[in-house]
Amino acid sequence: MATENQDKFNITEKLNKQPENKQELNRKTSLQFIISVSIGVIVLVGIVAFGYFRLLRV
């Protein structure tokens, strides 16, 4: 009986726990998006610059 009550308590506790509120999750997601786009742009600029300078040498 004691383990059954403990199991019910654990399930209720897990259901009531909110990992993060909506604002914090949105902030995190937008920050990850900005970082990903920035890295992508830097990589593309690097590839274009590498190709451009390689063409100049030939």
C-alpha positions as CSV (number, residue, x, y, z in Angstrom):
1,M,0.0,0.0,0.0
2,A,2.8,2.4,0.8
3,T,4.5,1.9,-2.6
4,E,1.2,2.5,-4.4
5,N,0.8,5.8,-2.6
6,Q,4.4,6.7,-3.4
7,D,3.9,5.8,-7.1
8,K,0.7,8.0,-7.2
9,F,2.6,10.9,-5.6
10,N,5.5,10.5,-8.0
11,I,3.2,10.6,-11.0
12,T,1.3,13.6,-9.7
13,E,4.6,15.4,-9.0
14,K,5.8,14.7,-12.5
15,L,2.6,16.0,-14.1
16,N,2.6,19.2,-12.0
17,K,6.2,20.1,-12.9
18,Q,6.6,22.5,-15.7
19,P,10.1,22.2,-17.2
20,E,10.2,25.8,-18.5
21,N,7.6,28.6,-18.9
22,K,6.6,29.7,-22.4
23,Q,8.6,32.9,-22.4
24,E,11.8,31.3,-21.4
25,L,11.4,28.5,-24.0
26,N,10.7,31.1,-26.7
27,R,13.7,33.1,-25.7
28,K,15.9,30.0,-25.9
29,T,14.5,29.0,-29.2
30,S,15.0,32.4,-30.8
31,L,18.6,32.6,-29.4
32,Q,19.4,29.2,-31.0
33,F,17.9,30.3,-34.3
34,I,19.9,33.5,-34.3
35,I,23.1,31.6,-33.5
36,S,22.4,29.0,-36.3
37,V,21.7,31.6,-38.9
38,S,24.8,33.6,-37.9
39,I,27.0,30.5,-38.2
40,G,25.5,29.7,-41.5
41,V,26.1,33.2,-42.9
42,I,29.7,33.1,-41.7
43,V,30.3,29.7,-43.3
44,L,28.8,30.9,-46.6
45,V,30.9,34.1,-46.6
46,G,33.9,32.0,-45.9
47,I,33.2,29.7,-48.8
48,V,32.5,32.5,-51.2
49,A,35.7,34.4,-50.1
50,F,37.8,31.2,-50.4
51,G,36.5,30.7,-53.9
52,Y,36.9,34.3,-55.0
53,F,40.6,34.5,-53.8
54,R,41.3,31.1,-55.4
55,L,40.0,32.4,-58.7
56,L,42.3,35.4,-58.4
57,R,45.4,33.3,-58.0
58,V,44.7,31.2,-61.1
